[in-house]
Each structure stands twice: as structure tokens, then as C-alpha cells.
């Protein structure tokens, strides 16, 4: 048994992305951000849908057509090839995400 809130590094130079389960075309990731944001001009453009749930912290996701501010418990599905980026995550505490790629 594991816990999503355990083994969180005290400092991170880059966002931490860990695959915690996968089966067939489904991949589940734990993502830890601590004041991280996507590089200026960088956009994710993924081949699969991604369900994202923010468990701790806060984050701002930017899309080509707007942005959204996420707080703990907020979730959304990002459709395949919908370009997006992480605009901001809380610097005071880690932001912990659960991402499911379908």
C-alpha cells in the first residue's frame, strides 16, 4: 500500500511526475509542483485525454482560450490535443495532482 501524500521531497528543482499505475491505454500519475510553471511559450499537446484532480495546493492552468484557477478538490478533463500549460503553482506548499491519461 502507498499514500499519495507520503515521500514528498522537501525541495524540487523540477516538477516531479511519477507513474503510479498503468494498464493498457490508461496511465495514472502523481504530479508534485512546488512553485513550478511551464516554460514560457511551452504548451502540452497530448494524444490522449487527461483527467486532472488537484489534491493539495493551488494552481492556474492556461489554455489557448482562457485560464482556470484550481483549488483542492477541483478537477477537469483536458481533451486530447487541447493545448495547455501550467501558469502557476503555490510556492508555499507542494501542489499535489492526480492525473489519469485515457
N, CA, C and O atoms as a DFTB+ gen file, in Angstrom:
408 C
 N C O
     1  1       0.846      -1.174       0.000
     2  2       0.000       0.000       0.000
     3  2       0.893       1.238       0.000
     4  3       1.954       1.252       0.623
     5  1       0.450       2.269      -0.704
     6  2       1.172       3.535      -0.773
     7  2       0.207       4.662      -0.431
     8  3      -1.004       4.453      -0.352
     9  1       0.754       5.862      -0.230
    10  2      -0.054       7.028       0.095
    11  2       0.400       8.182      -0.799
    12  3       1.596       8.456      -0.898
    13  1      -0.553       8.861      -1.453
    14  2      -0.226       9.956      -2.363
    15  2       0.470      11.124      -1.661
    16  3       1.167      11.908      -2.304
    17  1       0.280      11.241      -0.337
    18  2       0.845      12.363       0.405
    19  2       2.163      12.018       1.104
    20  3       2.690      12.838       1.855
    21  1       2.696      10.832       0.872
    22  2       3.959      10.457       1.515
    23  2       5.117      10.598       0.529
    24  3       4.920      10.693      -0.683
    25  1       6.312      10.607       1.078
    26  2       7.543      10.676       0.283
    27  2       7.576      11.883      -0.651
    28  3       7.936      11.762      -1.821
    29  1       7.200      13.035      -0.130
    30  2       7.248      14.268      -0.906
    31  2       8.580      14.959      -0.611
    32  3       8.854      15.306       0.538
    33  1       9.402      15.159      -1.630
    34  2      10.699      15.806      -1.407
    35  2      10.528      17.222      -0.841
    36  3       9.576      17.922      -1.184
    37  1      11.450      17.630       0.019
    38  2      11.395      18.963       0.627
    39  2      11.632      20.052      -0.411
    40  3      11.043      21.130      -0.327
    41  1      12.486      19.779      -1.379
    42  2      12.740      20.736      -2.459
    43  2      12.734      19.995      -3.791
    44  3      13.100      18.823      -3.877
    45  1      12.315      20.702      -4.810
    46  2      12.282      20.130      -6.160
    47  2      12.820      21.156      -7.143
    48  3      12.347      22.292      -7.173
    49  1      13.799      20.771      -7.941
    50  2      14.283      21.690      -8.967
    51  2      13.314      21.710     -10.153
    52  3      13.158      22.734     -10.818
    53  1      12.669      20.576     -10.410
    54  2      11.674      20.457     -11.474
    55  2      10.434      19.787     -10.901
    56  3      10.482      19.137      -9.857
    57  1       9.333      19.958     -11.600
    58  2       8.107      19.269     -11.229
    59  2       8.380      17.760     -11.224
    60  3       9.095      17.254     -12.090
    61  1       7.815      17.052     -10.258
    62  2       8.005      15.603     -10.130
    63  2       6.786      14.895     -10.707
    64  3       5.665      15.112     -10.248
    65  1       7.000      14.055     -11.702
    66  2       5.920      13.291     -12.329
    67  2       6.248      11.819     -12.187
    68  3       7.258      11.341     -12.706
    69  1       5.373      11.092     -11.468
    70  2       5.583       9.668     -11.218
    71  2       4.389       8.879     -11.739
    72  3       3.245       9.190     -11.405
    73  1       4.644       7.869     -12.548
    74  2       3.578       6.955     -12.947
    75  2       3.359       5.997     -11.784
    76  3       4.270       5.269     -11.391
    77  1       2.144       6.000     -11.234
    78  2       1.868       5.139     -10.081
    79  2       1.071       3.895     -10.471
    80  3       0.981       2.946      -9.692
    81  1       0.492       3.897     -11.679
    82  2      -0.209       2.725     -12.183
    83  2      -0.423       2.884     -13.675
    84  3      -0.581       3.998     -14.174
    85  1      -0.428       1.773     -14.381
    86  2      -0.744       1.813     -15.809
    87  2      -1.281       0.457     -16.228
    88  3      -0.902      -0.586     -15.695
    89  1      -2.170       0.510     -17.195
    90  2      -2.738      -0.713     -17.743
    91  2      -3.298      -0.388     -19.118
    92  3      -4.176       0.464     -19.253
    93  1      -2.795      -1.061     -20.126
    94  2      -3.262      -0.789     -21.483
    95  2      -3.034       0.662     -21.849
    96  3      -1.908       1.155     -21.779
    97  1      -4.103       1.355     -22.242
    98  2      -4.015       2.755     -22.657
    99  2      -4.257       3.734     -21.514
   100  3      -4.391       4.933     -21.755
   101  1      -4.314       3.247     -20.275
   102  2      -4.577       4.107     -19.120
   103  2      -3.305       4.242     -18.289
   104  3      -2.655       3.247     -17.967
   105  1      -2.957       5.480     -17.946
   106  2      -1.782       5.759     -17.107
   107  2      -2.197       6.720     -16.006
   108  3      -2.822       7.745     -16.277
   109  1      -1.849       6.392     -14.749
   110  2      -2.170       7.237     -13.596
   111  2      -0.863       7.802     -13.062
   112  3       0.095       7.070     -12.817
   113  1      -0.843       9.145     -12.885
   114  2       0.364       9.812     -12.422
   115  2       0.094      10.615     -11.159
   116  3      -0.993      11.161     -10.970
   117  1       1.106      10.675     -10.297
   118  2       1.133      11.643      -9.204
   119  2       2.107      12.721      -9.651
   120  3       3.250      12.435     -10.009
   121  1       1.642      13.960      -9.626
   122  2       2.479      15.088     -10.020
   123  2       2.618      16.016      -8.819
   124  3       1.631      16.359      -8.169
   125  1       3.850      16.417      -8.533
   126  2       4.103      17.343      -7.433
   127  2       4.775      18.586      -7.996
   128  3       5.838      18.515      -8.614
   129  1       4.133      19.728      -7.768
   130  2       4.653      21.024      -8.183
   131  2       4.872      21.850      -6.914
   132  3       4.101      21.745      -5.960
   133  1       5.893      22.647      -6.908
   134  2       6.163      23.499      -5.746
   135  2       6.677      24.838      -6.264
   136  3       7.880      25.097      -6.277
   137  1       5.741      25.680      -6.688
   138  2       6.121      26.945      -7.294
   139  2       6.556      26.805      -8.742
   140  3       7.176      27.712      -9.297
   141  1       6.234      25.671      -9.357
   142  2       6.642      25.431     -10.739
   143  2       5.602      25.950     -11.729
   144  3       4.427      26.114     -11.402
   145  1       6.064      26.198     -12.926
   146  2       5.207      26.600     -14.044
   147  2       5.867      26.103     -15.323
   148  3       7.075      25.871     -15.369
   149  1       5.052      25.947     -16.358
   150  2       5.605      25.557     -17.656
   151  2       6.515      26.667     -18.177
   152  3       6.308      27.844     -17.883
   153  1       7.517      26.275     -18.950
   154  2       8.399      27.260     -19.577
   155  2       7.593      28.192     -20.448
   156  3       6.623      27.777     -21.083
   157  1       7.983      29.435     -20.483
   158  2       7.298      30.419     -21.324
   159  2       7.282      29.920     -22.767
   160  3       8.314      29.529     -23.312
   161  1       6.107      29.940     -23.370
   162  2       5.961      29.512     -24.756
   163  2       5.743      28.018     -24.938
   164  3       5.434      27.572     -26.043
   165  1       5.901      27.221     -23.854
   166  2       5.695      25.770     -23.948
   167  2       4.222      25.431     -23.746
   168  3       3.573      25.976     -22.853
   169  1       3.694      24.530     -24.577
   170  2       2.317      24.049     -24.447
   171  2       2.306      22.531     -24.508
   172  3       2.953      21.936     -25.370
   173  1       1.565      21.896     -23.586
   174  2       1.304      20.464     -23.706
   175  2       0.308      20.280     -24.839
   176  3      -0.667      21.025     -24.937
   177  1       0.542      19.297     -25.693
   178  2      -0.360      18.940     -26.788
   179  2      -0.357      17.418     -26.840
   180  3       0.403      16.814     -27.597
   181  1      -1.206      16.808     -26.033
   182  2      -1.165      15.367     -25.789
   183  2      -2.114      14.604     -26.708
   184  3      -3.147      15.117     -27.136
   185  1      -1.730      13.370     -26.994
   186  2      -2.521      12.498     -27.870
   187  2      -3.725      11.881     -27.173
   188  3      -4.620      11.354     -27.834
   189  1      -3.757      11.940     -25.834
   190  2      -4.850      11.324     -25.091
   191  2      -5.550      12.344     -24.199
   192  3      -4.988      13.392     -23.882
   193  1      -6.791      12.025     -23.793
   194  2      -7.486      12.845     -22.813
   195  2      -6.761      12.715     -21.475
   196  3      -6.135      11.694     -21.194
   197  1      -6.853      13.763     -20.654
   198  2      -6.231      13.741     -19.329
   199  2      -7.227      14.264     -18.300
   200  3      -7.688      15.402     -18.389
   201  1      -7.552      13.424     -17.326
   202  2      -8.360      13.829     -16.181
   203  2      -7.395      14.302     -15.116
   204  3      -6.462      13.580     -14.766
   205  1      -7.603      15.516     -14.589
   206  2      -6.698      16.100     -13.600
   207  2      -7.497      16.456     -12.348
   208  3      -8.538      17.108     -12.435
   209  1      -7.010      16.029     -11.190
   210  2      -7.603      16.337      -9.893
   211  2      -6.516      16.959      -9.027
   212  3      -5.462      16.359      -8.817
   213  1      -6.776      18.165      -8.523
   214  2      -5.818      18.804      -7.622
   215  2      -6.176      18.418      -6.195
   216  3      -7.277      18.705      -5.725
   217  1      -5.248      17.769      -5.511
   218  2      -5.487      17.271      -4.156
   219  2      -5.040      18.255      -3.077
   220  3      -5.652      18.336      -2.013
   221  1      -3.975      18.999      -3.353
   222  2      -3.406      19.924      -2.366
   223  2      -2.776      21.091      -3.094
   224  3      -2.311      20.941      -4.224
   225  1      -2.756      22.263      -2.454
   226  2      -2.159      23.445      -3.046
   227  2      -3.139      24.154      -3.967
   228  3      -4.346      23.919      -3.906
   229  1      -2.619      25.010      -4.805
   230  2      -3.419      25.725      -5.812
   231  2      -2.606      25.790      -7.089
   232  3      -1.379      25.701      -7.073
   233  1      -3.316      25.947      -8.195
   234  2      -2.642      26.019      -9.487
   235  2      -3.492      26.804     -10.469
   236  3      -4.712      26.893     -10.332
   237  1      -2.824      27.367     -11.454
   238  2      -3.515      28.009     -12.568
   239  2      -3.091      27.298     -13.836
   240  3      -1.904      27.204     -14.148
   241  1      -4.086      26.794     -14.569
   242  2      -3.843      26.192     -15.866
   243  2      -4.258      27.186     -16.929
   244  3      -5.299      27.834     -16.821
   245  1      -3.437      27.299     -17.956
   246  2      -3.736      28.205     -19.052
   247  2      -4.016      27.391     -20.309
   248  3      -3.320      26.423     -20.615
   249  1      -5.048      27.806     -21.022
   250  2      -5.421      27.208     -22.291
   251  2      -5.330      28.295     -23.350
   252  3      -5.227      29.476     -23.021
   253  1      -5.367      27.911     -24.601
   254  2      -5.303      28.917     -25.667
   255  2      -6.490      29.870     -25.612
   256  3      -6.399      31.007     -26.075
   257  1      -7.610      29.406     -25.044
   258  2      -8.821      30.228     -24.998
   259  2      -9.176      30.734     -23.601
   260  3     -10.309      31.159     -23.376
   261  1      -8.227      30.697     -22.656
   262  2      -8.507      31.199     -21.314
   263  2      -7.709      30.450     -20.264
   264  3      -6.801      29.683     -20.583
   265  1      -8.059      30.683     -19.007
   266  2      -7.341      30.065     -17.894
   267  2      -8.327      29.652     -16.814
   268  3      -9.467      30.116     -16.785
   269  1      -7.876      28.772     -15.926
   270  2      -8.693      28.356     -14.799
   271  2      -7.814      28.243     -13.563
   272  3      -6.654      27.840     -13.647
   273  1      -8.376      28.601     -12.416
   274  2      -7.688      28.545     -11.126
   275  2      -8.225      27.333     -10.374
   276  3      -9.426      27.234     -10.123
   277  1      -7.339      26.418     -10.017
   278  2      -7.726      25.196      -9.323
   279  2      -7.367      25.269      -7.848
   280  3      -6.296      25.749      -7.475
   281  1      -8.280      24.785      -7.019
   282  2      -8.078      24.658      -5.576
   283  2      -8.284      23.196      -5.207
   284  3      -8.790      22.430      -6.028
   285  1      -7.906      22.781      -3.992
   286  2      -8.044      21.376      -3.627
   287  2      -9.465      20.846      -3.882
   288  3     -10.464      21.453      -3.496
   289  1      -9.502      19.704      -4.541
   290  2     -10.764      19.057      -4.869
   291  2     -11.274      19.389      -6.258
   292  3     -12.171      18.714      -6.764
   293  1     -10.713      20.426      -6.890
   294  2     -11.139      20.785      -8.247
   295  2     -10.577      19.788      -9.249
   296  3      -9.450      19.313      -9.108
   297  1     -11.374      19.481     -10.257
   298  2     -10.928      18.563     -11.302
   299  2     -11.520      18.957     -12.636
   300  3     -12.525      19.665     -12.707
   301  1     -10.877      18.484     -13.696
   302  2     -11.355      18.719     -15.046
   303  2     -10.754      17.679     -15.977
   304  3      -9.766      17.023     -15.649
   305  1     -11.369      17.544     -17.138
   306  2     -10.836      16.675     -18.177
   307  2     -10.339      17.563     -19.308
   308  3     -11.067      18.413     -19.821
   309  1      -9.100      17.348     -19.678
   310  2      -8.492      18.081     -20.782
   311  2      -8.512      17.149     -21.992
   312  3      -7.845      16.115     -22.000
   313  1      -9.261      17.513     -22.984
   314  2      -9.395      16.682     -24.186
   315  2      -8.067      16.589     -24.938
   316  3      -7.242      17.501     -24.876
   317  1      -7.875      15.481     -25.645
   318  2      -6.677      15.280     -26.454
   319  2      -6.479      16.469     -27.386
   320  3      -7.432      16.971     -27.982
   321  1      -5.250      16.907     -27.502
   322  2      -4.802      17.993     -28.373
   323  2      -5.344      19.373     -27.993
   324  3      -5.237      20.317     -28.776
   325  1      -5.929      19.494     -26.788
   326  2      -6.266      20.836     -26.296
   327  2      -5.000      21.383     -25.637
   328  3      -4.604      20.927     -24.565
   329  1      -4.390      22.335     -26.267
   330  2      -3.120      22.863     -25.769
   331  2      -3.338      23.534     -24.419
   332  3      -4.291      24.288     -24.221
   333  1      -2.412      23.232     -23.483
   334  2      -2.494      23.796     -22.141
   335  2      -1.100      23.870     -21.534
   336  3      -0.148      23.250     -22.009
   337  1      -1.020      24.655     -20.465
   338  2       0.241      24.798     -19.750
   339  2      -0.045      25.138     -18.301
   340  3      -1.126      25.626     -17.970
   341  1       0.927      24.878     -17.436
   342  2       0.810      25.257     -16.029
   343  2       1.331      26.685     -15.919
   344  3       2.513      26.944     -16.146
   345  1       0.450      27.594     -15.574
   346  2       0.802      29.016     -15.468
   347  2       1.451      29.333     -14.123
   348  3       2.353      30.167     -14.041
   349  1       0.972      28.641     -13.041
   350  2       1.434      28.958     -11.680
   351  2       1.023      27.843     -10.729
   352  3      -0.041      27.245     -10.892
   353  1       1.861      27.563      -9.741
   354  2       1.504      26.693      -8.616
   355  2       2.004      27.340      -7.332
   356  3       2.961      28.114      -7.354
   357  1       1.360      27.024      -6.218
   358  2       1.695      27.657      -4.947
   359  2       3.166      27.421      -4.571
   360  3       3.651      26.290      -4.610
   361  1       3.859      28.494      -4.210
   362  2       5.243      28.340      -3.776
   363  2       5.365      27.983      -2.289
   364  3       6.412      27.503      -1.855
   365  1       4.287      28.217      -1.495
   366  2       4.355      27.992      -0.047
   367  2       4.235      26.520       0.336
   368  3       4.720      26.109       1.390
   369  1       3.601      25.737      -0.506
   370  2       3.412      24.323      -0.208
   371  2       3.348      23.560      -1.528
   372  3       3.042      24.141      -2.568
   373  1       3.635      22.270      -1.487
   374  2       3.531      21.493      -2.717
   375  2       2.082      21.428      -3.207
   376  3       1.144      21.327      -2.416
   377  1       1.930      21.489      -4.511
   378  2       0.646      21.189      -5.139
   379  2       0.728      19.739      -5.584
   380  3       1.654      19.353      -6.297
   381  1      -0.240      18.941      -5.165
   382  2      -0.245      17.519      -5.484
   383  2      -1.425      17.236      -6.408
   384  3      -2.577      17.524      -6.082
   385  1      -1.111      16.672      -7.556
   386  2      -2.086      16.378      -8.591
   387  2      -2.218      14.871      -8.773
   388  3      -1.263      14.126      -8.555
   389  1      -3.394      14.433      -9.169
   390  2      -3.600      13.081      -9.656
   391  2      -4.041      13.245     -11.101
   392  3      -5.057      13.885     -11.370
   393  1      -3.292      12.678     -12.026
   394  2      -3.598      12.803     -13.447
   395  2      -3.818      11.407     -14.016
   396  3      -3.019      10.496     -13.800
   397  1      -4.912      11.259     -14.743
   398  2      -5.229       9.984     -15.388
   399  2      -5.300      10.234     -16.887
   400  3      -6.138      11.000     -17.364
   401  1      -4.415       9.583     -17.617
   402  2      -4.357       9.704     -19.081
   403  2      -5.151       8.553     -19.673
   404  3      -4.902       7.388     -19.363
   405  1      -6.121       8.894     -20.538
   406  2      -7.020       7.885     -21.111
   407  2      -6.852       7.832     -22.624
   408  3      -7.522       7.045     -23.293
